[in-house]
Amino acid sequence: MRWIDISISKHELKLYDGNKLLKRYSIAVGKMVTATPIGTYKIINKQLNPGGPFGAFWMGLSRPNYGIHGTNNPSSIGKNVSHGCIRMFNKDVLELSQLVLLGTTVVIHK
């Protein structure tokens, strides 16, 4: 079963199949006043080219108004700059979106 592990402090998203690490990506996370929420969520929707600042792809989480998405500002990756969402390079979010299904578990921790 595939699942996603997100480390806020390491600015890293890892995709696992069970205990096997499949992929590792650099990400941007929320800034102090709009921190990325810690917890366990599910991917509940996906949208190609969602518009606005969300880059090439959006994957919504079971926590309303939060998701994993691309960015129109690639220099932000590796920083604490978002409004709480997880930002990825567009090429990375497109790849990840092909590797996970709706219902995939997302664990977010420090």
C-alpha positions, -999 to +999 in steps of 0.1 A: +000+000+000+015+033-010+016+063+014+032+097+017+055+109+045+060+146+048+087+161+070+081+198+076+116+204+091+134+186+063+113+201+035+109+166+022+081+144+008+087+107+006+066+081-012+066+046+002+051+013-008+047-003+026+082+001+041+100+005+008+110+041-002+100+047-038+107+084-043+120+115-024+110+151-033+120+185-021+090+206-010+080+240+004+058+241+035+037+267+054+053+297+070+050+303+108+017+321+107+001+297+083+019+265+093+014+232+075-010+211+097+005+181+115-015+149+112-027+121+091-049+128+061-060+113+028-059+125-008-095+132-016-093+149-051-070+156-080-070+184-106-048+190-135-040+227-142-061+241-113-051+277-121-038+304-098-006+298-079-012+260-077+011+251-107+005+221-129-015+199-105-035+199-072-041+170-049-066+180-021-062+166+014-090+155+037-081+186+058-103+213+040-083+240+021-050+221+022-033+201-005-002+190-023+004+211-054+028+225-080+041+260-080+046+290-103+075+300-081+101+272-082+126+292-061+102+288-031+109+250-029+129+242+003+115+271+022+087+279+047+066+302+025+032+287+017-002+293+034+000+257+048-001+237+016+028+215+004+044+229-027+064+208-052+082+215-085+056+210-113+074+181-128+075+164-094+039+169-086+029+156-120+050+125-114+037+119-079+001+123-091+006+094-114+020+072-086-008+077-060-045+071-059-074+089-043-075+077-007-037+075-003-026+083+033-005+114+039+013+117+072+026+152+080+051+156+109+078+180+121 
